[in-house]
Amino acid sequence: MGKKVIVAMLLMISFVSVQAQTNNKDPKSTVKIEDPDNLATEYFSQIMGIALSATSNLKLYQFVYDWIGTPYRLGGVSKKGIDCSGFAFELYNKVFSTLIGNNSRNIFSMVNPINKDQLKEGDLVFFKIGSRSITHVGVYMGNNKFAHASSSKGVMISDLDESYWRRYYYKGGRLLASLRE
């Protein structure tokens, strides 16, 4: 089989798996996916460099994958260009059916702060870059990786252990329970 056919089949399997999920508003919970051969899980693991399990939220990974490479645009909220808070807003709206704030400081006011070692898939990560206040937000994907809209490279996945991100990391946050309902 050709590479394009295999990729198309994997995308179809992941799409069917995503459609089988219920709308889950709790970003820390996981949904067991019907993927007996683990094809969608393996596909996202390979293309995103993140080890996924059968309990991973494939809807989250599909959303991020669809946005990878979208250029950065301050105040943008579309595939033509998006900023970090716009990306987090769109992700929470589409993946978790939850509305969050429209800038990183507003979003931080909606979370319970958590330590880095407590982060779970779907939690938010906040940074103070060259400022005393929060200036950047991303969504934790697992294995120390997070998805975000970088001002230099657009939507991408980065590692919290990279020296740049380690230097500016502020806190993790889990959406308040009252907002997930």
BELJOMO-V669097 format. One record per run of one state. SS is the DSSP state (2 for helix, 1 for strand, 0 for the rest). FROM is the first residue (numbers start at 0). LEN is the number of residues. If there is no record, write none. Layout:
BEGIN
<<SS,FROM,LEN> <SS,FROM,LEN>>
END
This chain:
BEGIN
<<0,0,2> <2,2,18> <0,20,18> <2,38,10> <0,48,9> <2,57,10> <0,67,4> <1,71,1> <0,72,4> <1,76,2> <0,78,2> <1,80,2> <0,82,1> <2,83,13> <0,96,7> <2,103,5> <0,108,2> <1,110,4> <0,114,1> <2,115,3> <0,118,5> <1,123,4> <0,127,8> <1,135,7> <0,142,2> <1,144,6> <0,150,3> <1,153,6> <0,159,3> <2,162,6> <1,168,7> <0,175,1> <2,176,4> <0,180,1>>
END
